[in-house]
Amino acid sequence: EICSPTVTAAKVPAGWTWPDLDQVLRQRGMVIGGSYGPLADKVFRIGHMGSQAKQELVEKGMNILEEVLKHGK
């Protein structure tokens, strides 16, 4: 509904905590950001600007995220 050209925020999926999701993604080579304030541990942020704006990197990240969320911890 509200778009940003630099970052996408998504809810931490049910069954996950932000620290657990962050750890599993990092083990697979994907580093994304958590959030702050009232959204801390509720959403995570995926950057897509600058050096991260390459289609190959976005696709790789989405593939990793999909695999992790399908197969769990």
N, C-alpha and C positions, 0 to 999 in steps of 0.2 A: 504494500500500500504506500509506504514512504520509501523511496529509492535513494540510494547513495551511489555515486560513481566510484567510490574508493573502498567500500567495505560492505559486507553482507552480514547481518546478524541473524542467528537462528536459535531457537529454543534448544536447551539441553534436553535430549530425548528422555522420555520416561524410562526408568530402570537404570539410568546413568547419573552419576554425580559429575560435576565439572572436573574435579581433580582426576577422577578415573578416566574419563573420556580424553582429557588432555594427555595423560600418561600413555594410554594405548596409542593415540595418534602419533605422539612423539617417537614411540618405539618403531613406528612404521615410516618415520621421516617427515611427518606433516606437523608443522608448528603453526598453531592458530592462537588467537587471543581470547581470554575470558572477558568478563565485563566488570564494571565497578558500580558502587552505589546500590540502588534498589534492584538492579538487574544482576548483581554479582551472583555467580553460580546458577543463574537461570538461563542465560544466553551465552553463546560464544560468537566470536567475530572472525570472519575470513576476509583477509585483505586481498584486494585485486587492483593494485595501482603500482606504478613504478616498475621495479624488476619483477614483481609478482604478476604483472599484467599479460604475461605470455600465455597463449591458449594452451600450450602443452602442459604448463605448470598447473593451470586451473583444472584441466582434465585429469591430470595425475592426482591432484588433491581430492577431487570429487570421487575418483575411483577408490582411493584409500578410505575416504569417509564412508562411502557406500559399503565397502567390504567390512569395515569395522561395525557399522550399524546393523548389517545383515547377520553377521556371525558372532557378535558379542565380544566379550572380554576374552 
